[in-house]
Amino acid sequence: MFPALETHLKQTIPDPYEDFMYRHLQYYGYFKAQRGSLPNSATHQHVRKNNPQYLLHGSLGGKDDLIPDTLQKEKLLWPTSLSSAVHRQIEAINRDSHMLSLPHLRSRQLLYDELDEVNPRLREPQELFSILSTKRPLLAPRWPIECEVIKESIHHIEWAPPQPEYFYQPKGNEKVPEIVGEKKGTVVYQLDSVPTEGSYFTSSRVGGKQGIIKELAVTLQGPEDNTLLFESRFESGNLQKAVRVDTYEYELTLRTDLYTNRHTQWFYFRVQNTRKDATYRFTIVNLLKPKSLYTVGMKPLLYSQMDANTRNIGWRREGNEIKYYKNNMDDGQQPFYCLTWTIQFPYDQDTCFFAHFYPYTYTDLQCYLLSVANNPIQSQFCKLQTLCRSLAGNTVYLLTITNPSQTPQEAAAKKAVVLSARVHPGESNGSWVMKGFLDFILSNSPDAQLLRDIFVFKVLPMLNPDGVIVGNYRCSLAGRDLNRHYKTILKESFPCIWYTRNMIKRLLEEREVLLYCDFHGHSRKNNTFLYGCNNNNRKYWLHERVFPLMLSKNAPDKFSFHSCNFKVQKCKEGTGRVVMWRMGILNSYTMESTFGGSTLGSKRDTHFTIEDLKSLGYHVCDTLLDFCDPDQTKFTQCLAELKELLRQEIHKKFHELGQDVDLEESWSDISLSDIESSTSGSDSSLSDGLPVHLANIADELTQKKKMFKKKKKKSLQTRKQRNEQYQKKNLMWKLKLTEDTSEFASTLQKHPAFFKNSESSSFLPMRNENPRLNEVVFLFLTLYIDTTNLNRRDKDTSLDPSMATLILPKNKGRMQVLHLIYCI
């Protein structure tokens, strides 16, 4: 009827979404405006700031009390014959047009266009958890407020050496420098107070400690001053002190894991102002492990910035006169060990880095995940999520990798595989293996596509980002080894593993989890190997060993099956692999990759490179395909080989004990745990327990759970349910009583001399004729036997053992007899 009016109403009616959001923001206090005081974007698209009637004074403050002329004219021109509903709608639109009553906003939720038009719209809602986005830079790591952090960005290139890097061959005459310390040396670098045992994490911020960053290195006296300049206040760095004891000799002290006085193994630091022709000696003086791969030829890693810039050379193994020995400075509490080595720098005035192993930082992970998120193909089958926030507020990422399914039934039929890494922050080996796995599973390889078709992969690439950021070797900011606390109930103190366990628990409710594997590094053994869990179910006997054996066949020059162990120790009950195994995952493993290298095949006596570790990630995928092959030939062959290997191992153990055993029939009944050694490979195998402040919280939570269980009552039942339950119990009691009567009759036939007269046996044939009477007789006989036995005990006479089974509790028997007599 009025097409022009209908068109205008479509343009001016408030948008329902914006109306809802205005109400929502007002309800939660984001602005104090009355309903209708904010303009609708559709209503005022044609009104510009240069219109004097809409000139705003200040940013979002005072404004003139004016009404747009266009709406006034339209109101006057509209016919009076319009319905009252249309009039009410028009009046509402006019009320929405007023700009006068808009007060000062409490937030910046409204945006204006580039021409400063009065066209406010809502901002995009901020994400509850920060996920990597192409629209903004990487998330800056959060540090404890005690940590000073330099502003420089540290980045290293990936590089594979063209030639094998062989182990150092000890000559036997390596120098063992005496530790002199600060008394005879000069401190050239030292961190300020470092939080140790007794203190605990309180808060964090981006950039760490507030204030001006101090220059900790010494000031050079001129161009001839050849003092090295040390630095480690960057991601994963952990040098605490450097003492110059000679012109080219330095003693180094590593920082312990924050909020502890233990765990010094990982090191990563920078040196500047180098001299090319000099031979430097570095000695780390406070290592804690009595054994190390440095005793069998492992070399430290060196990175030259000039080599990286000019020759594209990255990390490489360097060092001579390498020696690992006990420190002569014993403080009476715990013994320290030293690592010493000599080196010649490749350039003058170079910037170099030393590291225990190839670093892989939290920023490195975020850069990799950002590339995946930006890839239009990979992002279709790899979903990036936030599992939780760490103690310091850093994001713990969760990747779900699987191809889209055609039907819901196909999606539900997929089995799951869970992989994780870096629960121990100083074991960067795990990150490189994880990177190799992700590179392959996200590729367009036919095998990768097949794996994505049949599995749902849940991947946790960095479980302990806080520890990685601050340069810890073993612990989180709670000051404890997370891989000993997978049973924890303290969600706020151990969020990373609490949410991991909870995620896997929910996953098990949805689908079968075929395999769980946590990637680690090992500091005492060469090669790569797995720790698993012996299965007690004879149906799946030795099945948990098939996957490791297959992996050893696919990577024979890197993976050692003979180094694998499947014993479940009490001190390892809190580890990821044992907890997941107890939750029902049969194939639950810890993969240990060495800090050193290989002693197998073509790579014998050479260090592992980054490419070697990444290839292990590929071999995990390859072995998964073999393990799940519908053709079970490989699986069957591996089981047969495992049985033969176990037979040989048992023979060897008994031979060592000087015993002979026949294994033709009963060898499979021998406990596998009895023939395996301990899996202990670190000085933290035993849990430190909880800190005092956390132990108190845990006790309170435990007490609350107990009180809750006590207070919990059974729900009341209806009369019908109670009757059914009573009838069921009564029927079960009668059936059991009949069975006992039959058993009693057969026993009496075996002991005819028990009765003094033959008439008592006449009840037995009557059992089938009168079952109820038979029950009474049975209970009378039971009481009789009970009384007779008591008399015999009084007379110190012995009772036939076969008749002991006939004795029932006296009170119970009498009550049953009375009940039956009453019923009859």
N, C-alpha and C positions, 0 to 999 in steps of 0.2 A: 504493500500500500504506500509506504514511504521509503523507497529504495535508498535515498540519500541519508535518511535517518538511520536505517539499518546498517549502512556502511560506516557511518560515524560511530554508532554504538559499538560495532566490532572493534573499532580503533581505540575507543575510550574506556571500555569496560576494564576494570582492574584485572591484571593477570592473577589467577588463583594461586600460583606458586609464590609470587612475590608477596601477595597478601598473607599467605601462610607464614612466610619467612619473617615478615615484619612483626607478626604476632609472636613468633618464636623468639626473635631477638629481644623484643620488648619484655617478654616473660622472664627471660634470663638476665635482664638488666643491662643489655648492651646499649640501649638508648632509652630516654625517658619521654619519648613523644607520645601524644595521644593517637588513637587510631584515626587514620586519614590525614595526619599532618605531613606525611611523606608523600611526594608525588609519585604517580605511577609512570613507569617509563613509556608505556604506550600512550598515555594521556598527553604527555608534554614533549613529544618528539619534535614538534614544530616550534617550540619556544626556546629562544637562544638567550645567552647571557647579555648580549648587547641590548636586549629589550629593557628599557629603564624600569619597567614594572617588575622585573625579576632581578634587579641588581642586588647582589648579596654583599653585605659588608663583613669583612673579616673572612676567615677561612670557612667556617661553617656556623657562624654565630648569628648576629642580628640581621634583620631583613625588613623590607617595607611591607606594610599591610595593603597589598594590592591584589586584585582579582583579574585574571586574564580577560581582555576585551572580547576575544573570540568566543569564549564560552558565554559571556553575558549576552552578546548579540544573538548567538544561536538559541539561547534560552528564550529571548523575546520573540524570535521569529518562529519558534516551533508552535504548531497549532494547539489550541486548548482542548481539542478533542482527544488528546492522548490519554491512555488509561492511567489510573492512579499509580499502578505498579511502575510504569515507565517514568512518571514524574518522580517517584521515590528514588529510582535508579539515577535519574539525572541529578537530583539533589545530592545523592551520595558522591557522584563524580565531582560536583562542585566543591563539596567539603574536602575531598581528596586534593583539590587543586590549591588549597591555601598553603602558603609557605611560611606564614607568620609565626606559628606556634612551634616551629622546629627548634628544640633546645640544642645545647652543645652535645655532640656525640661523645660517647665513652669509648668508642673503638673506631677503626677505619674499615668497617664492613662495607661501606658504600663507595663505589667508584664513579668517576665522571669521565666522559669521553675526551678525546684529544682536543676538541674545540671548546672545552670547558662549558658545554651545554648543561643546562639543568636537566640531566638525564641520568639520575643515579641508578645503579644496579649493584647487586650483591657480588662480592668477591667470590672466587671459587673457594670452597671450604678447605681449610688446612687439613693435611693428612694427620690422622691420629698417630701413626708411626711413619717416620720418614723413610720412604722408599726412594731408591735412586731414580732420578728423573733427568731427562735431557734439558729441562727448562731451567735448571739451576745447577751450581757447581756441586762437587762431591761434599758429602757430609764431613765436616772436620772432626777428627777424633777428640773425645773427651778424656781429660787426664785428671788424676787426683789433684786437689788444690795444693799439695805439698811439692809437686814436681815442677821444676823449671823446664821450659821447652823453647828451643831456639826457633826462629822464624823461617830458617832456610828449609827448602824442600829437598829431600834426599831421594834420588832416583838412580837405579842401576839398570844397565841393559842386560838382556839375556844373551848368553853366548855359550857355544859348545866347543871345547878345545879340539883342534883337528887331530891331535895325537893322544893316546892314553896317558893318564897321569898316574904314574906308578907310586906305590908306597915308598916311604923313606926306609932305607935299609940301615939300621943302627950299626955303628962301627965299634961300639964298646968303649970308646975313649971320649964320649961326649962330656962336656964340662957341666959340673953341677955347681952353679953359682950359690954362694952363701947369701942369705937374706939379711940385709943390713937395715932396711927401713928408713924412717925419717931422721934418725939420729945421725947417720952418716951421709944421708942423701938430701936432695932438695925437692920439695913438693912442687910439681909444675902443673898439676891439675887435681882438683878435689871438689866433689859435690858438697853442697851445704847439708844440713841435717837431713838424713834419709830415714823415713819411718820404718822401724824394725819391730821385732817382737815386743809386745806390751802395748803398742798403739794399734789403732784399727781405722779403716776407711770411714770417712764421714761424708765427703761431698766431692763433686768434680765440676770442671768447667772446660770449655774449649780453650786450648792454649795453656792449661795448667795454672801455675802460680801467677797471681796478679802482680803487677809492678814491673819495674825495669829489669830486664834480663842481664844478670851480671856476666862479666867476662872472666871466666874461670881460668883460662890459660894464662901463662906468664906473658909479660910484655917483652917483646924482643928489643934488645939494646942496640941493634943496628943490623945491616945486611950480613955481617960476619957471624952474627949469633946463630948457631945451628941447633938451638933447642927445639925439640919437636913440640908442636901445638896440638893438644889432645881435645877431643870433644865427643860426647855421647848423649847429649840431651836432645835426641830425636827419636823417632819411632823405632822401638826394639833395641835401642842402645842401652848399655848397662855398665859402663866403666865408672867406678866411683873415685879412684885416686890413681895418680901416676907419680912416681918418685924417680928423679934422675940420680943414679948412683955412680955414673961415669959419663964420659963425653957422649958415647953412643950406647949406653946401657940404661934400661928403665925397668923398674919394678911396678907391676900393675896390680891393683886390687879391684875385684869385681864387686858390684853392688848385689847384695842378696835380694831374693824376691821380696817385694814390698810387704811390710808388716810381718816379716819373719826374720830369723837370723840364719837361715839355711838356704840350700839349693843354689849353689854357684857352679855352673857348668857352661851355660851359654855365654858367649861374649860377642860384642859387636861395637866397634868404636872407630873414630876417624883420627888420622894424624896429618899434619901439614908441616911445611917448611923442611922437606926432606932433602938429603944429599945423596947424589947418585953413587959415588965411589966408596962410600963408607959401609962398614958391616955393623949393623945394629943388632942388639940383643934385647929381647923382651922376655920377661919372666912374670907369669901370673902366679900370685903367692897364696891365694886362699881358695883353691878348689877343694871339694869335699869328698869326691869318690876315690877310694883306694885303688880302683882299677880303671883303666881308660884305653881306648883304641889308639891313643898317642903312643902307648908302649909297643904297639905292633905295626907302626909305620904310618899312621894317619898324619897328614900335614894340615896346618891352618890354611885359611883362604885369604887371598889378597886381591884387592880391587884398586886399580890405578885409574884416576880420572882422566889423565892425559892419554893413556892407552885407549880408554873408552871413546874419547873424543876424536883421536887421530887415527886409530887402527881398528876401532870397533871390537876391542877385546874386553871381555868382562871378567868375572871372578875366575881365579885360577889357584891351584895348589902351589904353595911356595913354602920354603923354610929348610934350614939345615941345622945340624947339631940339636935335633929335637930330643928332649928328655922329659920324662914324667916321673917325679920322685916325691918323697915325703918331705914336708917343710920342717926345718930345724927349729922354728919358732913355735913351740907348743904352749898354748895358753892354759892348758890343764882341763879344758872343757871338751874340745873335740879336735882331733888331728886335722891339719891342713896338708894339702898336696900342691905341688908346683908344676907348672908347664913352662919350659924354657925353649926358645928357638932363636936362631939368627937369620937375618935376611938382608939383602941389598935392594934398595929401591931402584926402579928403572929410570927415574928422572930426578933432576934437581927441582926444587920448589914445586913439588907435586902434592896433590891431595889424594891420600890413599885411605883405604878402609881395611880392617881386619875383622874376620868373623869365624865363629866355630863351624857354621854351616851356611849355605846359601840363604840369605834373609828373604822372607816373604811377609810383608807388613799388612796391616789392616787397610791402608790406602791402596796397596797393590790389589787386594781382593776387590775393593770397591771399583777400581778402574776396570778390572776384568768383568765384574757383574754389570757395570754400566755399558760395556761393549755388547754384552749379551742382550741387555734390555733394549739397546738401540738397533739390534739386528732384526729386520722385519721377518725373517724366516725362523730364527731360533726362538724368538719371543712367542711364536705360535704354540710351541710345545714345551717351553720352559717358563714356568710362572714363578716370579720372584716375590716372596712374601717375607714378612717380619715374624720370626718366631717369638721374640721377646726383646726387652732391653736388658743389657748387662747391668752390673752393680753401678758402674759409672755412667750409665745411660747410653752406651754405644749399642747400635743395632746388631742383633744376632740374626743373620739371614737364613732363610729356608727356601730351597729350590725344589719345586715339584716338576719332574720331567717325565712326560709320557705323550704319546701321540693321541689325538682326539679319537674317541671310539665311535663306531657307527650306531651302536644301540646301548641302552643302559645295561643290558645283560652282559654285553661284551666288556663294558667298563668295570662291572662288578666282578667279573671273572679274573681280572688281572691280579697277579701277585705283586707284592711290594718288596723293594730292596732299599735298605736304609744305610747311608754312608755318612761318616762324620770325620772331622779332622781338627787338630789344634786345640784339643782340650788341655794339652800341655803346651804352653805358648813357645817354649824354646825348641820344640821339635818341628822345625820348619820343613823337615822332610815330608811330613804329612800333607802340607799345602801343595808341594810340587807333585806328589802322587795324585792328589785330588784334582789339580789343574790338568794333568794328563787324562784323567778319567773324564772330566768335563769337556775337554777338547774333543775327545772321541765321541762321547754320547750325544753331543750337540752337533756333530758333523752330519754330512749327507751320505755317509757310508751305508751300504746296504745292511751290514751287520748292526750298525747303530740304529737304523730305522726299525729293524726287526726287534731289537731290545726294547725300543720305545713302544712297539706294538704290543708286547707281551708283559711288560712290567710297568709299574709306577715307581719311579725313583724319588725318594725323599733324601735330599742332600743338605747337610749342614757343614759348609766349608770352613767355618771358624767358630768353634764353640766358646772360646775364651778370648774375645777381642781385647778385653782390658789388659790381660796378661801380655798379649802380643804387643800392644801399644807401649806399655811401660818397660818392656824388656825383661819380663820374668822368665824363668826357666821352667817352672813347674806349677805355680800356684795362680789363683785368681786374686782379686783385691780383698777377698775374705781371708787371705793368708793361709789357704788350705788347698791341697791337691784335689781338684774337682773329680778326678777319676777314682777317688775313694769315697765319694759322697753321693752316688746315684740313688741311694735309698733315702736321701734327706727329706725331711718334712718342712724345711726352712725355705719357703719359696722366695722370700725377699732377700735372703743372704746368698742363695745359690740358684738364681733364676734360670741360668742357661741350662743346667742339667735337669732342673725340676721340670721346666717346660719341654725339654727333649723327651724325658721319660713319659710325660703326660701325652705328648703328641704320638709317641709310639704305642702307648696304651690304647688310645683312640683308634689308631690305625689297625691294631690287632682286632678290634671289634668289627672293623669294616671288611678286612680281607686278610689272607694269610701273608705273613712276612717271611719270605724265603730266606733272606740273608741280612745280617747286620754286621757291619765292619767299621771299626774305628781306626783311623790311620795315625800311627805314632812313629817316633824315632828311637833308636837304641844306641847307647853310648859304649857298650861293652862287647857286642858281637858284630861281626861283619855279615854281609848278605842281607836278604830280606826273608822274613818268616812270619808265621801266624801263631798266635795263642788262641786256643779254642776251649771247649768244655766237653768232657767225656759224657756220652749219653748213657743213662742207666736202663733205658728201654731196650730189651733184647731184640725187638723188632727192627730197630734202627741202629743196630750194633755197628760201630765203625763208620756210620754214614757221615758224621761230622768231620771225618778226615779225608773224605773224597775230594772236596773242593780244594784244600791245600795241596793234595797230591797232584791234581790236575794243573794247578797253578805252577807247580814246580816243573811240570813237563812242558808248559807253554813258555816259561822263562827259565831255562835250565842254567843260564850263566849269571842269574841274579837271585833266584829264589831257592832256598835250602829247605827241603822237607824235613831233613834230619834235625834241623834246629827248631822245628815246631814242637809245641808242647800243649797238652790238653788237660792238664791237672788243674782242678779247682781248689785253690788254697783258701783257708779261712780268711787270711789277710787280704784276699782279693775279692771278697764278697761284695764290696761296694763299687767295684769297677763296672764300666759300661757293659762289657761282654758278659759278665756273670749275671748281672741284673736282668739284661735282656734275655739271656738264656733261661733264667728262672721265670720270666714272663711268658715263655713259650716259643721262643725263636731257637730252633734246633741248631742252625748254622750261625752261631754268634762268635765273632772273631775280633781280635786286636791284630792289626797288621803292623809289624815292626820293621822299619827300614833303617839300615845302619847309617851312622854319620860318616863311616869310613868308605868301604868299597866291597868288592867281590873277591872271593877265594875260589870261584867256580869257573870252569870252562874257559872260554876265550877271554873273559875279563878277569882272569885270575891275577891277584895282587895289584889291581888298579882301583882308583877312587871312583865312586859314583859321580856322575855329572847330572846336571839338571835334566838333560834328555833321558838319561837312564831312569831317573825317578818318574818322569812323565810317561815313559814306556810301560812302567808297572801299572799305571792307571789304565792304559789300554789293555794290558794282559788280564786285568780283573774283568773287563767286559768280555774279552775273548773266552775266558774260563767260564763265565756265566752261561754263555751259549753252549759250551760243552756240557756243563752241569745239567742244563735243562733240555738237552737234545732228546726229542721223542725216541730216537734210536738209543736204547740204553746199553749199547755195547761197551762204550768207554766207561760208563759208570760201573758196569759189572766187572770189567777188567781191573779197574782201580780197586774195587772191593776185594777181589781175589789177591791182588798184589799186597793190599794192606794186611790181609790175614797172614800171608807168608812173612811179611816184615815183622808182624807182631810175634809170630811163632819164633822167629830167630831172636828177637829181643828177649823173650821169656827164657829161651835156652841160655842166652848170654848172662842174664841176671842170676839164674840158678847155678850156672857154672862158676860165677864169681863168688857165690856163697858156698861153693863146694858141695852142692847137692845135685842129685840126679832126679829127674822127674819125667814121667811118661805123659806126653802131650797128645797122644793119639785121640783121646776122647774128651778129657776134661779141661783142656787148655783154654777154651773159650770162656770158662767160668772164672778165670783168674781176674781179679780187679785190675783194671788198667791203671788206676791211680797208684797202685803199689809198685809198678815198674817204671814210673816216670819220675823225673827229678823235679825240683822246684822251678817255677817260672820266674823267680825273683831276678830282676835285672836292673834294679835301681835301688838307691838308698832310701827311697820313700815307699817301699812296699808296705811297710806298716803305717797305718793311718795315724796322723798326729792328733786325731780327735778334734773336737771343736774348741775354738777360743772360749774364754770364760764368759764373755758377754753373749755369745751365741749359744753356749751350753745351757745357760739359764733360760733362754727363750725356748730352746728345744724341750727342756724339762717341763716348762709351763704348758706347752702345746700337748705334750704326752699326757700330763695330768688332766687337761681339759677333755682329751679324747676318752680317757678312762671314765671320767665323771659322766660324760655323755652316754657312754655305753651302759653305765649303771642306771641312769635315769630313764633310758629308753624302755618302754613297756610294750608288750604285745598288744596289738589292736584287738578290741572286743569283737567276739564272734556273734553271729546271729544264732537264734535258737535252732534253726535248721542245721547250721554248720556244726553246732555243738552236738546235736543228736547224731549226725552222720559220723562225727569223730568218735563218739562213744560207742556206736555200733561197730565201727571198724576195729577199735581197740578190743572190744569184747570178743569179736570173731577171731582176731589174731591170738587172743589168750586161750580160747578154746582149742584152736588148732595146735598151738604149742603144747597144751596139756595132753591132748590125744597122742601126739608124737612121743612125749615123755612117758606116757603109759605103756606104749608099745615097746619102747626101749627098756622100761622097767621089767616088763614081762619076759623079754628075752634074757635079761640078766638073771632073773629068778630061776629060769630053766637051767642056767649054767651053774647055779648054786642051790641044788635041792635040799642040801643039809641045813640050809639056813633056818627053816621052820622046824619047830619041834613036833608038829603033827602034820599029817598029810591033808587034813581038811582045809588048811589055809590055801593049798594050791588049787582047790576047787573053784576059786574065784576066776582063775585064768581062762577056762573055757567059756565062762559067762561074759567075757569082755564084749563080744560082738552082739550078744543078746540084749544087754542092758548097758549102754555106754555111760550113762549118767551115774549108775551105781558103781560101775567100774572105776570111774574117776574118784569116787569117795573111797573105795577100797585102796586105790593107789595112794591117796594122801594119808589114809590111816597107816598103811605100810611104811610110808616115808617117816611119819612120826614115830612109829615103832622102831625103825632102824636108828633114827636119831637118838631115841632114849636108850636103846641098847648100846650104842656106841659110847654115850656118856657114861653108862655104868661100867663099860669095859675100860674106859680111861681111868675111872676111879680105882679099878682093881689092877691098874698097870698092865692090862692085857693088850696085845697088839691086835690091830684091825687089818683084815685083808685089804690090800690096796685097791683091788678091783671094785670093792664095795664103797669106796670113798665117794664115788661119783653119785651115789644114791642119796647122799645127805643134803637136805635143804635147810634153809633158815627156819628155826623153830617157830617163831611168831608168824611168819608168812604162811607156813604149812597149816598151822592151826586155824588161821583166819579163813584159808581156802576151804578147809574141811567144814567149818561151821557154815560158811556161805552155801556150799553144795548141799549140806543136810537140810538147810532151810529151804533151798530151791526144790528139793525132792519132796 
